[in-house]
Amino acid sequence: MAEKLVKGARISGGQRDKLASDLKKQYEGGKSIRELATETGRSYGFIHRLLSESGVQLRGRGGATRGKARKKS
């Protein structure tokens, strides 16, 4: 589980690098950005930005997607 951070506290240097590395591992392990945001107490945007800066290949959105209508048999 990710370390709970003080909301709004500035994170920089080694602490930011370590957090980015930890979040990257968890995200690549299947956790969502929203789950990581909740666990760390940070915003969705902060987590998204940190993952992007870390070079993570972000997953597409989940849920139902529109596709071609199925042919009825």
C-alpha positions in Angstrom: 0.0 0.0 0.0 1.3 3.5 -0.9 2.4 5.8 1.9 -0.3 8.4 2.9 1.0 11.8 2.1 0.1 15.2 3.6 -2.4 16.8 1.3 -0.9 19.7 -0.6 2.6 19.1 0.8 5.3 19.8 -1.8 7.1 16.6 -2.9 10.5 17.0 -4.6 13.9 15.5 -5.1 14.5 12.0 -3.8 11.1 11.7 -2.2 9.3 12.5 -5.5 11.5 10.0 -7.3 10.8 7.2 -4.8 7.1 8.0 -4.9 7.1 7.9 -8.7 8.9 4.6 -8.7 6.5 3.0 -6.1 3.4 4.3 -8.0 4.8 3.1 -11.3 5.2 -0.5 -9.9 1.7 -0.5 -8.4 0.1 1.0 -11.6 1.9 -1.6 -13.8 0.7 -4.2 -11.3 -2.9 -3.4 -12.1 -4.0 -0.6 -9.7 -5.9 2.3 -11.2 -4.9 6.0 -11.0 -8.0 6.6 -8.8 -6.9 3.8 -6.4 -3.4 5.2 -6.1 -4.8 8.7 -5.5 -7.1 7.5 -2.8 -4.3 5.5 -1.1 -1.8 8.4 -1.1 -4.3 11.2 -0.4 -3.2 13.0 -3.6 -5.3 14.1 -6.5 -5.9 12.1 -9.7 -4.1 14.8 -11.7 -1.0 14.6 -9.5 -0.8 10.8 -9.8 -1.5 11.0 -13.6 1.3 13.6 -14.0 3.8 11.7 -11.9 3.2 8.5 -13.8 3.5 10.3 -17.1 6.8 11.9 -16.0 8.0 8.4 -15.1 7.5 7.2 -18.6 4.6 4.9 -17.8 2.5 3.7 -20.7 -1.0 4.7 -19.4 -3.9 2.3 -19.9 -7.0 3.3 -21.8 -10.2 4.0 -20.0 -12.2 0.9 -18.9 -15.9 0.2 -19.2 -18.2 -0.2 -22.1 -17.0 1.1 -25.4 -19.0 1.7 -28.5 -18.2 -0.6 -31.3 -19.9 -2.0 -34.4 -23.3 -3.3 -33.8 -23.4 -7.1 -33.7 -25.2 -8.9 -36.4 -28.2 -10.8 -35.2 -28.4 -14.5 -36.2 
